[in-house]
Amino acid sequence: MSEATIDQRPRERLLQTIAYERTVWQELVDDVGPDRLETPGAMGRWTFRDLAAHLTFWSDYVIDDIYASPSGKRTYPWPDEIDREDDDAINAWVQQEQRKRTQDEVLADADALYDRLDACFRRAPDVLLLERGIIPWVPEEMTLAEFAQRDLFRHLHEDHEPDVRAMLIVHPRTQ
């Protein structure tokens, strides 16, 4: 199939979603504010800063996995002694590692993630993004574009945003 005949609308919808989600993220960061970045409760005992690093790490992992897909050479950024199926151990490692960085670095990296996502999906070959059964961890009945459109930001909105919003109620701004 020639490049000219491939429907690019799924790619465009995904890029629009990434731009929209960046705005949503920035509004959430603004709602938390600098005075509550280190307040526990955004993710259990984790702070919003921890959550930002967690979301950035896993999204970057997805990006790296997409870039590696054509070669099939998947890499794991955490130490070898951590079981790659043990999300709790990986998350604990991420939290420990990100604590070496400043709040500003963590938030800047979280914001820049949206540029990395945009670049990844903008440059992804059509076959990788728009054909089914290419990426092993994407359900066979879905393209990567469809999967990303549905699931890329669901983790934030379903698993973490309610806790962040609750934290904001329990810990109102001090200003």
Short mmCIF file of the C-alpha atoms (twelve columns), coordinates in Angstrom:
data_MODEL
# 
_entry.id   MODEL 
# 
loop_
_atom_site.group_PDB 
_atom_site.id 
_atom_site.type_symbol 
_atom_site.label_atom_id 
_atom_site.label_alt_id 
_atom_site.label_comp_id 
_atom_site.label_asym_id 
_atom_site.label_seq_id 
_atom_site.Cartn_x 
_atom_site.Cartn_y 
_atom_site.Cartn_z 
_atom_site.pdbx_PDB_model_num 
ATOM 1   C CA . MET A 1   0.000  0.000  0.000  1 
ATOM 2   C CA . SER A 2   1.466  3.360  -0.910 1 
ATOM 3   C CA . GLU A 3   2.012  6.023  1.718  1 
ATOM 4   C CA . ALA A 4   -0.504 8.334  0.005  1 
ATOM 5   C CA . THR A 5   -3.369 5.877  0.511  1 
ATOM 6   C CA . ILE A 6   -2.885 5.292  4.249  1 
ATOM 7   C CA . ASP A 7   -5.447 7.122  6.365  1 
ATOM 8   C CA . GLN A 8   -3.476 9.534  8.576  1 
ATOM 9   C CA . ARG A 9   -6.496 10.606 10.648 1 
ATOM 10  C CA . PRO A 10  -5.649 8.244  13.536 1 
ATOM 11  C CA . ARG A 11  -2.170 9.784  13.758 1 
ATOM 12  C CA . GLU A 12  -3.624 13.308 13.677 1 
ATOM 13  C CA . ARG A 13  -6.210 12.469 16.369 1 
ATOM 14  C CA . LEU A 14  -3.458 11.051 18.556 1 
ATOM 15  C CA . LEU A 15  -1.291 14.145 18.119 1 
ATOM 16  C CA . GLN A 16  -4.276 16.345 18.997 1 
ATOM 17  C CA . THR A 17  -4.895 14.214 22.089 1 
ATOM 18  C CA . ILE A 18  -1.271 14.608 23.184 1 
ATOM 19  C CA . ALA A 19  -1.543 18.404 22.825 1 
ATOM 20  C CA . TYR A 20  -4.812 18.437 24.771 1 
ATOM 21  C CA . GLU A 21  -3.403 16.175 27.513 1 
ATOM 22  C CA . ARG A 22  -0.418 18.480 27.891 1 
ATOM 23  C CA . THR A 23  -2.856 21.303 28.720 1 
ATOM 24  C CA . VAL A 24  -4.677 19.058 31.196 1 
ATOM 25  C CA . TRP A 25  -1.345 18.122 32.821 1 
ATOM 26  C CA . GLN A 26  -0.235 21.748 33.068 1 
ATOM 27  C CA . GLU A 27  -3.559 22.670 34.710 1 
ATOM 28  C CA . LEU A 28  -3.098 19.846 37.224 1 
ATOM 29  C CA . VAL A 29  0.448  21.026 38.002 1 
ATOM 30  C CA . ASP A 30  -0.906 24.565 38.474 1 
ATOM 31  C CA . ASP A 31  -3.684 23.267 40.746 1 
ATOM 32  C CA . VAL A 32  -1.134 21.460 42.915 1 
ATOM 33  C CA . GLY A 33  1.173  24.475 42.986 1 
ATOM 34  C CA . PRO A 34  4.719  24.604 44.315 1 
ATOM 35  C CA . ASP A 35  3.567  24.554 47.936 1 
ATOM 36  C CA . ARG A 36  2.083  21.025 47.644 1 
ATOM 37  C CA . LEU A 37  4.597  19.257 45.396 1 
ATOM 38  C CA . GLU A 38  6.077  17.462 48.394 1 
ATOM 39  C CA . THR A 39  2.766  16.748 50.161 1 
ATOM 40  C CA . PRO A 40  2.094  13.007 50.491 1 
ATOM 41  C CA . GLY A 41  -1.180 11.700 49.135 1 
ATOM 42  C CA . ALA A 42  -0.918 12.115 45.376 1 
ATOM 43  C CA . MET A 43  -0.258 8.373  45.073 1 
ATOM 44  C CA . GLY A 44  -0.632 6.737  48.469 1 
ATOM 45  C CA . ARG A 45  2.323  8.031  50.468 1 
ATOM 46  C CA . TRP A 46  3.938  9.436  47.345 1 
ATOM 47  C CA . THR A 47  4.016  13.134 46.600 1 
ATOM 48  C CA . PHE A 48  2.942  14.856 43.391 1 
ATOM 49  C CA . ARG A 49  6.616  15.157 42.517 1 
ATOM 50  C CA . ASP A 50  6.918  11.362 42.880 1 
ATOM 51  C CA . LEU A 51  3.843  10.901 40.720 1 
ATOM 52  C CA . ALA A 52  5.212  13.206 38.010 1 
ATOM 53  C CA . ALA A 53  8.453  11.213 37.899 1 
ATOM 54  C CA . HIS A 54  6.519  7.915  37.873 1 
ATOM 55  C CA . LEU A 55  4.312  8.941  34.946 1 
ATOM 56  C CA . THR A 56  7.255  10.367 33.027 1 
ATOM 57  C CA . PHE A 57  9.335  7.242  33.556 1 
ATOM 58  C CA . TRP A 58  6.654  4.844  32.326 1 
ATOM 59  C CA . SER A 59  5.744  7.035  29.353 1 
ATOM 60  C CA . ASP A 60  9.410  7.285  28.373 1 
ATOM 61  C CA . TYR A 61  9.621  3.513  28.706 1 
ATOM 62  C CA . VAL A 62  6.739  3.183  26.219 1 
ATOM 63  C CA . ILE A 63  8.459  5.608  23.840 1 
ATOM 64  C CA . ASP A 64  11.721 3.647  24.077 1 
ATOM 65  C CA . ASP A 65  9.804  0.428  23.470 1 
ATOM 66  C CA . ILE A 66  8.140  1.884  20.369 1 
ATOM 67  C CA . TYR A 67  11.500 2.984  18.993 1 
ATOM 68  C CA . ALA A 68  12.908 -0.493 19.705 1 
ATOM 69  C CA . SER A 69  9.952  -2.353 18.167 1 
ATOM 70  C CA . PRO A 70  11.308 -2.633 14.626 1 
ATOM 71  C CA . SER A 71  14.436 -4.382 15.919 1 
ATOM 72  C CA . GLY A 72  12.660 -6.316 18.662 1 
ATOM 73  C CA . LYS A 73  15.457 -5.379 21.084 1 
ATOM 74  C CA . ARG A 74  13.657 -4.298 24.209 1 
ATOM 75  C CA . THR A 75  15.749 -2.715 26.948 1 
ATOM 76  C CA . TYR A 76  14.951 -2.252 30.604 1 
ATOM 77  C CA . PRO A 77  16.192 0.930  32.295 1 
ATOM 78  C CA . TRP A 78  16.073 -0.464 35.828 1 
ATOM 79  C CA . PRO A 79  18.815 -2.611 37.408 1 
ATOM 80  C CA . ASP A 80  18.965 -6.276 36.358 1 
ATOM 81  C CA . GLU A 81  18.252 -7.475 39.892 1 
ATOM 82  C CA . ILE A 82  14.737 -6.006 39.711 1 
ATOM 83  C CA . ASP A 83  12.246 -8.419 38.173 1 
ATOM 84  C CA . ARG A 84  10.821 -6.755 35.075 1 
ATOM 85  C CA . GLU A 85  7.340  -8.001 36.023 1 
ATOM 86  C CA . ASP A 86  7.499  -6.437 39.521 1 
ATOM 87  C CA . ASP A 87  5.906  -3.019 39.016 1 
ATOM 88  C CA . ASP A 88  6.086  -2.209 42.737 1 
ATOM 89  C CA . ALA A 89  9.849  -2.790 42.843 1 
ATOM 90  C CA . ILE A 90  10.327 -0.818 39.631 1 
ATOM 91  C CA . ASN A 91  8.204  2.047  40.978 1 
ATOM 92  C CA . ALA A 92  10.211 2.079  44.220 1 
ATOM 93  C CA . TRP A 93  13.423 2.261  42.177 1 
ATOM 94  C CA . VAL A 94  11.995 5.111  40.076 1 
ATOM 95  C CA . GLN A 95  11.045 7.030  43.230 1 
ATOM 96  C CA . GLN A 96  14.505 6.517  44.726 1 
ATOM 97  C CA . GLU A 97  16.267 7.571  41.521 1 
ATOM 98  C CA . GLN A 98  14.154 10.659 40.894 1 
ATOM 99  C CA . ARG A 99  14.802 11.907 44.417 1 
ATOM 100 C CA . LYS A 100 18.321 12.762 43.191 1 
ATOM 101 C CA . ARG A 101 16.765 15.456 40.971 1 
ATOM 102 C CA . THR A 102 15.277 18.812 41.890 1 
ATOM 103 C CA . GLN A 103 11.548 19.519 41.774 1 
ATOM 104 C CA . ASP A 104 12.107 21.815 38.822 1 
ATOM 105 C CA . GLU A 105 13.982 19.101 36.922 1 
ATOM 106 C CA . VAL A 106 11.237 16.548 37.559 1 
ATOM 107 C CA . LEU A 107 8.458  18.925 36.476 1 
ATOM 108 C CA . ALA A 108 10.389 20.160 33.429 1 
ATOM 109 C CA . ASP A 109 10.974 16.558 32.374 1 
ATOM 110 C CA . ALA A 110 7.278  15.748 32.868 1 
ATOM 111 C CA . ASP A 111 6.314  18.719 30.720 1 
ATOM 112 C CA . ALA A 112 8.885  17.887 28.027 1 
ATOM 113 C CA . LEU A 113 7.447  14.379 27.896 1 
ATOM 114 C CA . TYR A 114 4.626  15.715 25.727 1 
ATOM 115 C CA . ASP A 115 7.181  16.905 23.152 1 
ATOM 116 C CA . ARG A 116 8.782  13.454 23.205 1 
ATOM 117 C CA . LEU A 117 5.397  11.765 22.765 1 
ATOM 118 C CA . ASP A 118 4.514  14.074 19.895 1 
ATOM 119 C CA . ALA A 119 7.845  13.436 18.183 1 
ATOM 120 C CA . CYS A 120 7.565  9.682  18.665 1 
ATOM 121 C CA . PHE A 121 4.098  9.384  17.155 1 
ATOM 122 C CA . ARG A 122 4.711  12.007 14.486 1 
ATOM 123 C CA . ARG A 123 7.809  10.122 13.250 1 
ATOM 124 C CA . ALA A 124 6.571  6.564  13.754 1 
ATOM 125 C CA . PRO A 125 6.454  4.681  10.473 1 
ATOM 126 C CA . ASP A 126 2.929  4.109  9.174  1 
ATOM 127 C CA . VAL A 127 3.298  0.347  9.452  1 
ATOM 128 C CA . LEU A 128 4.193  0.649  13.147 1 
ATOM 129 C CA . LEU A 129 1.485  3.153  14.041 1 
ATOM 130 C CA . LEU A 130 -1.395 2.312  11.737 1 
ATOM 131 C CA . GLU A 131 -1.317 -1.455 11.152 1 
ATOM 132 C CA . ARG A 132 -2.569 -4.131 13.547 1 
ATOM 133 C CA . GLY A 133 -0.448 -6.825 15.156 1 
ATOM 134 C CA . ILE A 134 2.896  -5.019 14.934 1 
ATOM 135 C CA . ILE A 135 3.698  -4.195 18.584 1 
ATOM 136 C CA . PRO A 136 3.617  -7.271 20.853 1 
ATOM 137 C CA . TRP A 137 2.076  -5.506 23.883 1 
ATOM 138 C CA . VAL A 138 -0.712 -3.854 21.864 1 
ATOM 139 C CA . PRO A 139 -3.857 -6.025 21.577 1 
ATOM 140 C CA . GLU A 140 -3.914 -7.689 18.142 1 
ATOM 141 C CA . GLU A 141 -7.217 -6.080 17.194 1 
ATOM 142 C CA . MET A 142 -5.816 -2.565 17.683 1 
ATOM 143 C CA . THR A 143 -3.261 -0.393 15.951 1 
ATOM 144 C CA . LEU A 144 -0.679 1.401  18.072 1 
ATOM 145 C CA . ALA A 145 -2.477 4.677  17.280 1 
ATOM 146 C CA . GLU A 146 -5.798 3.259  18.532 1 
ATOM 147 C CA . PHE A 147 -4.188 1.781  21.636 1 
ATOM 148 C CA . ALA A 148 -2.296 4.961  22.475 1 
ATOM 149 C CA . GLN A 149 -5.402 7.078  21.884 1 
ATOM 150 C CA . ARG A 150 -7.330 4.899  24.347 1 
ATOM 151 C CA . ASP A 151 -4.703 4.036  26.956 1 
ATOM 152 C CA . LEU A 152 -1.794 6.481  26.927 1 
ATOM 153 C CA . PHE A 153 -3.305 8.847  29.496 1 
ATOM 154 C CA . ARG A 154 -5.819 6.525  31.142 1 
ATOM 155 C CA . HIS A 155 -3.377 5.577  33.897 1 
ATOM 156 C CA . LEU A 156 -3.146 9.212  35.023 1 
ATOM 157 C CA . HIS A 157 -6.851 9.939  34.805 1 
ATOM 158 C CA . GLU A 158 -8.198 6.716  36.306 1 
ATOM 159 C CA . ASP A 159 -5.493 5.604  38.732 1 
ATOM 160 C CA . HIS A 160 -3.915 8.840  39.962 1 
ATOM 161 C CA . GLU A 161 -5.875 12.008 39.229 1 
ATOM 162 C CA . PRO A 162 -8.667 11.165 41.731 1 
ATOM 163 C CA . ASP A 163 -6.049 10.821 44.496 1 
ATOM 164 C CA . VAL A 164 -4.403 14.089 43.487 1 
ATOM 165 C CA . ARG A 165 -7.771 15.867 43.544 1 
ATOM 166 C CA . ALA A 166 -8.526 14.373 46.966 1 
ATOM 167 C CA . MET A 167 -5.108 15.493 48.230 1 
ATOM 168 C CA . LEU A 168 -5.869 19.031 47.068 1 
ATOM 169 C CA . ILE A 169 -9.062 19.053 49.136 1 
ATOM 170 C CA . VAL A 170 -7.375 17.643 52.247 1 
ATOM 171 C CA . HIS A 171 -4.405 19.981 51.883 1 
ATOM 172 C CA . PRO A 172 -5.739 23.346 50.625 1 
ATOM 173 C CA . ARG A 173 -3.326 25.981 49.394 1 
ATOM 174 C CA . THR A 174 -1.422 27.761 52.145 1 
ATOM 175 C CA . GLN A 175 -1.385 31.096 50.334 1 
# 
